[in-house]
Amino acid sequence: LAAAAGGGGAEGEPEAGRSRVPPEVREQVSALWEEWLAVYSQPAQSDKAYAQFMVLLQQQGWLKAAEPCDHFFRVLVEITVETTLCSAQAGSGGELKLDVGSAADKGGVGALAQLGGISGGGGGGRAVLNFRALDALFKLVTILVEYFSDSSSANTRLTLLHRALAAVLRALLHQYEHEPQRFNQRVYFRMLANWLFDLNAPDPVLDSINFPVLTAFANALHALQPARLPGFAFAWLELAAHRMLMPRLLAAKGQRGWVLFQRLLVHLLRFLHPFLQAAQLPEPVRLLYRGLLRVLLVLLHDFPEFLCDYHFALVDCIPTTCVQMRNIVLSAFPRTMRLPDPFTPNLKVDLLPEITQPPRILSNVTHALDQAGLRADIDGYLLHRAPYTVLLELRHRLLVTDVDGRQRFDVPLLNSLVLHVGIQAIAQLQAKGPQPASPLSNCAPMDIFQQLTAELDSEGRYLLLNALANQLRYPNNQTHYFSCVLLFLFHEATIEQVQEQITRVLVERLIVHRPHPWGLLITFIELIKNPRYNFWAKNFIRAAPEIEKLFESVSRSCMGAPPTPPSGQGRADGEEGVVASAFSLGGEH
């Protein structure tokens, strides 16, 4: 499959791909195709006729060696695709209007705009296609994979499927790049969807190769990812979320399919990222975005553990502008867990049994740190709290240069840094045992967080605070730790701008539609209820009437009517003893 995907654009001219198959081979396969059509078109189709045709293929040696088998499927796919495209009837007004996309539009919007649908119906000027040839090929491949056996190879069925998929991928990529005006995603979608459905139907013969079949289709979609073929994006999403693929991958024994589907989900998120980051959604991109939201909601309902375990990799690809999408991912919690009501009066978060347990993270948290060569320096500072130059240089090492020469913050690197430091900090705290005073006020991890909070500009600080808030999820020790870190930074901030940004990061995640992460609610309720933080006396709360009404509305949802702060009130508990009583991981939250 990888070889087929890699060879799509290397053939130069449109006919170059055909020239690799000798003309005499093409004639022989064409004759066999006519025979198969005669068998397939019989009113009373029988297994006996299918078996006779399979025997013919075996006798002529088309399915044994690699090269004849590749030529066989390649010619069949080319014939069926050409037949289907030529069957297009004229649309309204007698003008032929195919549902095509332009591969020349590398940005993807033009191709998406022309490929907004994948249904086979014809109305409104869309082409009406005759899928008889495609269905005949689908039936042939299904029979071969299901019933063909060869004593010389235990994986013959899978080999045939791989070669058939490779032929489809090769034809799709070749036509997309060399004949964009004739490309029609409905042709390839129907072919792949039919195979996906029938090869995963309950069948004693196919049950033994069920997961390898799913893996083959997941790898095929990996090769056809939207960033490479934006004009195939709608069909791609329909296939990736197909009821015969997504739930079966995620329900496979031992969670073997999770990494495959996570890779597909990341492909779609990365493709949409530049559009979502710019908050400019042409209608085709908006449709894809809505489709992605629905997929995430299905995952949240049926496979929440998948979102829990891969939250880091998924959130890494979600821009800060997509607050609701990020909340959906972060709201997931294991189905075996019963969430405590965050609005319970005097809820003791630190006494919850789950709050000491680490969450399972299957993503590679340190990948960005390793790529930037920053992990060794960070680990050294966390261990020895030296050298101080690590802190001084950290801000500059978080910057990257764009292709146009502008510097920006490396968001994946910042996310990786925050979670890695948090994981190491929790390990250090657990190694030390219960602490009588706050362990957050004087330690290497908090040095890093406070240094970045003080040195970063408004944009960088906003990204840092978002990276911290991304760990406010279901009850676990990371949620508890990062909640304490955010509250600590709010309390210790020397300028109100930092407190305003912390509030903004929390509130903008609360004012969107549900769901809201449990840890987010716990942190914000603690912030507005605990007099230690003197929240209602902050000037930014009453910067404008609409902002004041917003906070009052959020407050009523969380704790009833907001308190009225006395004039000139400072910190409620003074300077002494506040940190020790408020932020110890082993103390009261």
C-alpha positions in Angstrom: 0.0 0.0 0.0 2.8 2.4 0.8 4.5 1.7 -2.5 1.3 2.3 -4.4 0.7 5.6 -2.5 4.3 6.7 -3.1 4.1 6.1 -6.9 1.1 8.1 -7.6 2.9 11.2 -8.9 6.0 9.7 -10.3 4.8 8.6 -13.7 4.8 11.9 -15.5 2.3 11.6 -18.3 -1.3 10.4 -17.8 -0.7 7.3 -19.9 2.7 6.4 -18.3 1.0 4.4 -15.6 -0.7 2.2 -18.3 2.5 1.5 -20.2 3.9 -0.5 -17.3 1.3 -3.3 -18.1 2.2 -5.1 -21.3 -0.5 -4.7 -24.0 -0.9 -8.5 -24.3 -1.5 -8.7 -20.6 -4.1 -6.0 -20.8 -5.9 -7.8 -23.6 -5.9 -11.1 -21.6 -7.3 -9.4 -18.5 -9.9 -7.6 -20.5 -11.1 -10.9 -21.9 -11.3 -12.4 -18.4 -13.2 -9.3 -17.3 -15.8 -9.9 -20.0 -16.2 -13.5 -18.9 -16.6 -12.3 -15.3 -19.3 -9.8 -16.3 -21.2 -12.6 -18.0 -21.0 -14.7 -14.8 -22.0 -11.7 -12.6 -24.9 -10.8 -14.9 -26.6 -14.1 -14.7 -30.1 -13.8 -13.2 -29.5 -16.8 -10.8 -26.0 -16.3 -9.5 -24.5 -19.5 -8.1 -21.4 -20.5 -6.1 -20.7 -23.1 -8.7 -20.2 -20.4 -11.4 -18.0 -18.4 -9.1 -15.9 -21.4 -8.3 -15.4 -22.2 -12.0 -14.1 -18.7 -12.6 -11.8 -18.9 -9.7 -10.4 -22.2 -11.0 -9.8 -20.5 -14.3 -7.8 -17.7 -12.7 -5.7 -20.2 -10.8 -5.0 -22.3 -13.9 -3.8 -19.3 -15.8 -1.6 -18.2 -12.9 -3.0 -14.8 -12.3 -3.2 -15.1 -8.5 0.0 -16.9 -7.6 3.0 -14.7 -8.5 3.2 -11.1 -7.5 3.6 -9.4 -10.9 0.7 -11.2 -12.7 -1.5 -10.5 -9.7 -0.6 -6.8 -9.6 -1.2 -6.5 -13.3 -4.6 -8.4 -13.0 -6.0 -6.0 -10.3 -4.5 -2.9 -11.9 -6.1 -3.5 -15.2 -9.4 -4.4 -13.6 -9.5 -1.2 -11.6 -8.6 0.9 -14.6 -11.3 -0.7 -16.7 -14.0 -0.4 -14.0 -13.2 3.2 -13.2 -13.1 4.2 -16.8 -16.4 2.4 -17.5 -18.1 4.1 -14.5 -16.9 7.6 -15.4 -17.9 7.2 -19.1 -21.4 6.2 -17.9 -22.1 9.7 -16.6 -25.3 11.1 -18.0 -25.9 14.7 -18.8 -27.3 16.8 -16.0 -29.9 19.5 -16.2 -29.9 21.4 -19.5 -28.0 18.7 -21.2 -24.6 19.8 -19.8 -22.3 17.2 -18.3 -21.3 18.3 -14.8 -19.1 15.8 -13.0 -18.5 16.0 -9.3 -14.7 16.7 -9.6 -12.0 18.4 -7.7 -8.8 20.2 -8.7 -5.5 18.7 -7.5 -3.8 21.8 -8.6 -5.3 23.7 -5.7 -2.8 22.6 -3.0 -4.6 24.7 -0.4 -7.5 22.3 -0.6 -10.4 24.7 -0.4 -11.1 24.7 -4.1 -11.0 20.9 -4.3 -13.2 20.6 -1.2 -15.6 23.2 -2.6 -16.1 21.1 -5.7 -16.4 17.9 -3.7 -18.9 18.8 -1.1 -20.8 15.6 -1.3 -20.3 11.9 -1.9 -23.8 10.6 -2.5 -24.5 8.8 -5.7 -27.7 10.6 -6.6 -27.9 12.8 -9.6 -30.0 16.0 -9.4 -29.0 19.6 -9.5 -26.6 19.0 -12.4 -24.5 16.3 -10.7 -23.4 13.3 -12.8 -25.5 10.2 -12.7 -23.1 7.3 -12.6 -23.8 3.6 -13.5 -22.0 1.6 -10.8 -22.6 -1.8 -12.4 -19.0 -2.3 -13.3 -17.8 -1.3 -9.8 -20.2 -3.6 -8.2 -19.0 -6.5 -10.4 -15.4 -5.8 -9.3 -16.4 -5.5 -5.7 -18.1 -8.9 -5.9 -15.1 -10.5 -7.6 -12.6 -9.3 -5.0 -14.9 -10.2 -2.1 -15.2 -13.8 -3.5 -11.4 -14.1 -4.0 -10.6 -12.9 -0.5 -13.3 -15.0 1.1 -12.9 -18.3 -0.7 -9.5 -18.4 -2.4 -6.9 -20.6 -0.7 -3.4 -21.6 -1.5 -1.5 -24.2 0.4 1.8 -22.4 -0.3 0.8 -19.4 1.7 -1.2 -19.0 4.9 -1.8 -15.3 4.1 -3.0 -15.6 0.6 -6.4 -13.9 1.3 -4.7 -10.9 2.9 -2.2 -10.7 0.1 -5.0 -10.6 -2.5 -6.7 -7.8 -0.5 -3.5 -5.8 -0.2 -2.9 -6.1 -4.0 -6.5 -5.0 -4.8 -6.3 -2.0 -2.4 -2.9 -1.1 -3.8 -4.4 -1.1 -7.3 -7.2 1.2 -6.2 -4.8 3.6 -4.4 -2.5 3.7 -7.5 -5.4 4.5 -9.8 -6.9 7.1 -7.4 -3.6 8.9 -6.9 -2.7 8.8 -10.6 -6.0 10.2 -11.7 -6.1 12.8 -8.9 -2.7 14.2 -10.0 -2.8 13.7 -13.7 -6.5 13.9 -14.6 -8.0 16.2 -12.0 -10.9 17.3 -14.2 -12.1 13.6 -14.5 -11.6 12.7 -10.8 -14.7 11.7 -9.0 -14.5 10.6 -5.4 -17.8 8.8 -5.5 -16.3 6.1 -7.7 -13.5 5.2 -5.3 -15.7 5.8 -2.2 -18.2 3.2 -3.4 -15.5 0.7 -4.2 -13.8 1.0 -0.8 -17.0 1.2 1.2 -18.4 -2.0 -0.4 -15.2 -3.9 0.4 -15.2 -2.5 3.9 -18.7 -3.6 4.5 -18.7 -7.1 3.1 -15.2 -8.1 4.3 -16.2 -7.2 7.8 -19.6 -8.9 7.8 -20.0 -11.8 10.2 -18.5 -14.8 8.5 -16.7 -17.8 9.9 -14.3 -17.7 7.0 -13.3 -14.1 7.5 -13.3 -13.9 11.3 -9.8 -15.2 11.5 -8.5 -12.3 9.4 -10.8 -9.6 10.7 -8.3 -7.4 12.3 -5.7 -7.6 9.5 -8.5 -6.6 7.1 -9.2 -3.6 9.3 -5.5 -2.8 9.5 -5.3 -2.9 5.7 -8.1 -0.3 5.3 -6.6 1.9 8.0 -3.3 1.9 6.2 -5.0 2.7 2.9 -6.7 5.7 4.5 -3.4 6.7 6.0 -2.0 6.8 2.5 -5.0 8.8 1.3 -4.9 11.4 4.1 -6.7 14.7 3.4 -3.5 16.8 3.5 -2.4 14.8 0.4 -5.7 14.6 -1.4 -8.0 17.4 -0.2 -10.4 16.6 -3.0 -11.0 13.2 -1.4 -11.5 14.5 2.1 -15.3 14.0 2.4 -15.1 10.4 1.2 -12.1 9.9 3.4 -14.0 11.1 6.5 -17.0 8.9 5.6 -14.7 5.9 5.3 -12.7 6.6 8.5 -15.9 6.9 10.5 -17.6 4.0 8.8 -19.5 1.7 11.2 -17.5 -1.2 9.9 -14.2 0.4 10.6 -14.1 2.9 13.5 -16.0 1.0 16.1 -14.4 -2.3 15.1 -10.9 -0.8 15.3 -11.6 0.6 18.7 -13.3 -2.5 20.0 -10.5 -4.9 18.9 -8.9 -7.1 21.6 -6.0 -5.6 23.5 -6.8 -2.1 22.1 -4.7 -3.0 19.0 -6.7 -0.7 16.8 -6.4 2.4 18.9 -3.1 3.6 17.5 -4.4 3.1 13.9 -7.5 5.2 14.5 -5.6 7.8 16.5 -3.3 8.3 13.5 -6.3 8.8 11.2 -7.9 11.3 13.6 -4.7 13.3 13.9 -4.5 13.4 10.0 -7.9 15.1 9.9 -7.1 17.5 12.8 -3.8 18.6 11.2 -5.5 19.1 7.8 -8.2 21.4 9.4 -5.8 23.1 11.8 -4.7 26.1 9.5 -8.4 26.8 8.7 -9.5 26.6 12.3 -6.5 28.6 13.6 -7.4 31.5 11.2 -11.1 31.2 12.1 -11.9 31.3 8.4 -14.1 28.4 7.5 -15.3 28.2 3.9 -18.5 26.1 3.7 -16.7 22.9 2.6 -14.3 23.2 5.6 -17.2 24.0 7.9 -18.9 20.7 6.8 -15.7 18.8 7.5 -15.5 20.5 10.9 -19.1 19.5 11.8 -18.4 16.0 10.7 -15.3 15.8 13.0 -17.3 17.2 15.9 -19.8 14.4 15.4 -17.1 11.8 15.3 -15.6 13.1 18.6 -19.1 13.1 20.2 -19.5 9.4 19.2 -16.1 8.7 20.7 -17.0 10.6 23.9 -20.2 8.5 24.3 -19.0 5.1 23.2 -15.2 5.0 23.6 -14.3 7.6 26.2 -11.2 5.7 27.3 -9.7 6.3 23.8 -10.0 10.1 24.2 -8.7 9.8 27.8 -5.6 7.9 26.7 -4.8 9.9 23.6 -5.9 13.3 24.9 -2.4 14.8 24.6 -1.9 13.9 20.9 -5.4 15.1 20.0 -5.3 18.4 21.9 -1.9 19.0 20.4 -3.5 19.3 17.0 -6.5 21.4 18.1 -6.0 25.2 17.8 -6.8 27.4 20.7 -9.8 28.9 18.8 -11.7 25.5 18.9 -12.7 25.7 22.6 -15.7 23.3 22.3 -13.8 20.7 20.4 -11.0 20.7 23.0 -13.6 20.5 25.8 -15.1 17.4 24.2 -11.7 15.6 24.2 -10.9 16.7 27.8 -14.3 15.9 29.2 -13.8 12.2 28.6 -13.5 9.9 31.7 -13.3 6.1 32.1 -16.7 4.4 32.0 -15.8 2.6 35.3 -15.5 5.9 37.1 -18.4 7.8 38.7 -17.6 11.5 38.7 -18.1 13.4 42.0 -20.5 16.3 41.6 -18.2 19.4 41.3 -21.0 21.6 42.8 -21.2 19.6 46.0 -20.7 22.1 48.9 -17.4 21.7 50.7 -16.2 18.9 48.4 -12.8 17.7 49.5 -11.1 17.0 46.2 -7.8 15.8 47.9 -9.7 13.1 49.7 -11.2 11.5 46.6 -9.7 8.0 46.1 -9.1 8.6 42.4 -7.2 11.8 43.0 -4.0 10.0 43.8 -4.1 7.8 40.7 -2.1 8.6 37.6 -4.0 8.7 34.3 -2.9 6.4 31.4 -1.4 8.4 28.6 -0.6 6.5 25.4 0.8 9.5 23.5 4.5 10.2 23.3 4.6 13.2 25.7 8.3 13.9 25.3 8.5 13.7 21.5 8.6 17.5 20.9 11.1 17.9 23.7 13.4 15.3 22.2 13.1 16.8 18.8 14.1 20.2 20.1 16.9 18.8 22.2 15.4 20.3 25.3 14.6 17.2 27.4 18.0 16.6 28.9 18.4 20.2 30.1 14.9 20.2 31.6 15.5 16.9 33.4 18.8 18.1 34.7 17.3 21.2 36.1 14.4 19.3 37.7 16.9 17.0 39.3 19.5 19.5 40.6 17.6 22.8 40.3 20.6 24.1 38.4 22.0 25.6 36.2 19.9 28.7 36.3 20.8 29.5 32.7 18.3 26.8 31.7 15.5 29.1 33.0 17.0 32.1 31.4 17.3 30.5 27.9 14.0 28.7 28.1 11.8 31.4 26.5 14.0 31.7 23.4 14.2 27.9 23.0 10.4 27.8 22.8 10.4 29.9 19.6 10.5 28.7 16.1 10.9 30.6 12.8 8.2 30.4 10.1 9.0 30.0 6.4 8.4 33.7 6.1 11.0 34.5 8.7 8.6 35.4 11.6 9.1 34.0 15.0 6.3 32.3 16.9 5.9 30.0 19.9 6.1 26.2 19.2 2.8 25.1 20.7 3.5 21.4 20.6 6.9 22.0 22.3 5.2 24.1 25.0 2.5 21.4 25.6 5.2 18.8 25.8 7.2 20.8 28.3 4.3 21.5 30.6 3.0 17.9 30.8 6.5 16.5 31.2 7.4 18.9 34.0 4.1 18.1 35.7 4.7 14.3 35.5 8.2 14.7 37.0 6.9 17.1 39.7 4.3 14.6 40.8 6.9 11.8 40.9 9.1 13.9 43.1 6.3 14.8 45.4 5.2 11.2 45.8 8.9 10.2 46.5 9.1 12.7 49.3 5.9 11.6 51.0 3.4 13.8 52.8 4.7 17.4 53.2 3.6 19.6 56.2 4.0 22.8 54.0 3.2 23.5 50.4 5.6 21.7 48.0 4.7 24.1 45.2 6.2 27.3 46.5 9.9 26.4 46.5 10.7 23.7 43.9 12.2 23.3 40.5 9.0 22.6 38.6 7.4 25.7 39.9 10.5 27.7 39.1 9.9 26.8 35.4 6.2 27.7 35.5 6.8 31.0 37.3 9.7 31.9 35.1 7.7 31.4 32.0 4.7 33.2 33.4 6.8 36.2 34.2 9.0 36.3 31.0 6.6 35.3 28.2 4.6 38.0 26.4 0.8 38.0 26.4 0.6 35.5 23.6 3.1 33.1 25.0 1.6 33.3 28.5 -1.8 32.6 27.1 -0.5 29.5 25.3 1.3 28.4 28.5 -1.9 28.7 30.6 -3.8 26.8 28.0 -1.3 24.0 28.2 -1.8 23.9 31.9 -5.6 24.0 31.6 -5.4 21.1 29.1 -4.6 18.8 32.0 -7.8 19.7 33.9 -9.7 16.5 33.2 -11.3 13.7 35.2 -10.2 13.0 38.8 -6.5 11.9 38.8 -3.3 13.2 40.2 -2.4 15.2 37.2 -5.7 17.1 37.3 -5.2 17.8 40.9 -1.6 19.0 40.4 -2.3 21.3 37.5 -5.3 22.7 39.2 -3.1 23.6 42.2 -0.5 25.1 39.8 -3.0 27.4 38.2 -4.4 28.5 41.5 -0.9 29.0 42.9 0.1 31.2 39.9 -3.1 33.2 40.3 -2.4 33.8 44.0 1.3 34.6 43.6 0.9 36.8 40.5 2.5 40.3 41.0 0.5 41.9 38.2 -3.2 41.6 37.7 -2.7 40.9 34.0 -1.6 37.4 34.8 -4.6 36.8 37.0 -6.8 38.2 34.2 -5.3 35.8 31.7 -5.8 32.8 34.0 -9.4 33.8 34.4 -9.8 34.2 30.7 -8.4 30.7 30.0 -10.9 29.2 32.5 -13.9 31.2 31.6 -13.7 30.9 27.8 -13.9 27.1 28.3 -16.9 27.4 30.5 -19.1 29.7 28.4 -19.3 27.4 25.4 -21.8 24.6 25.2 -21.3 21.5 27.2 -19.6 19.2 28.0 -17.2 20.9 30.4 -14.2 19.0 31.9 -14.6 18.1 35.6 -11.2 19.5 36.6 -12.0 22.8 34.9 -15.2 23.2 37.0 -13.4 22.2 40.2 -10.6 24.8 39.6 -12.9 27.7 38.7 -15.3 27.0 41.6 -12.3 27.0 44.0 -11.0 30.2 42.5 -14.3 32.2 42.9 -15.4 30.7 46.3 -12.1 30.6 48.3 -11.5 34.0 49.9 -7.8 33.4 49.7 -7.8 34.5 46.0 -9.9 37.6 46.6 -11.3 37.0 43.1 -14.3 39.4 43.2 -12.1 42.3 44.2 -10.1 42.2 41.0 -10.5 45.2 38.7 -10.9 43.2 35.5 -14.1 41.7 36.9 -15.8 45.1 36.5 -13.9 46.4 33.5 -17.1 46.6 31.5 -20.8 46.0 32.2 -21.1 43.0 29.9 -18.0 41.4 31.5 -19.5 41.9 34.9 -22.7 40.3 33.8 -20.8 37.4 32.4 -19.0 36.7 35.6 -22.2 37.0 37.6 -23.9 34.6 35.3 -21.1 32.1 35.6 -20.9 32.5 39.3 -24.7 31.9 39.8 -24.2 28.6 37.9 -21.4 27.6 40.2 -22.1 29.0 43.6 -25.2 31.2 43.7 -25.0 34.9 44.0 -21.4 36.4 43.8 -20.1 38.0 47.0 -19.7 41.8 47.2 -16.1 42.6 48.0 -15.4 45.2 50.7 -13.7 48.4 49.3 -10.0 48.3 49.6 -9.9 44.7 50.5 -6.5 43.0 49.9 -5.7 39.3 50.2 -8.2 37.8 52.6 -5.8 35.9 54.7 -2.7 38.1 54.4 0.6 37.0 53.2 1.6 34.4 55.8 0.6 30.8 55.6 -1.6 31.1 52.6 0.5 29.1 50.2 1.1 26.3 52.7 -2.6 25.9 53.5 -3.9 26.3 49.9 -1.7 24.5 47.6 -0.3 21.4 49.2 -1.1 18.3 47.2 -1.7 16.5 50.4 -3.8 19.3 51.9 -7.2 20.9 51.4 -8.1 22.0 47.9 
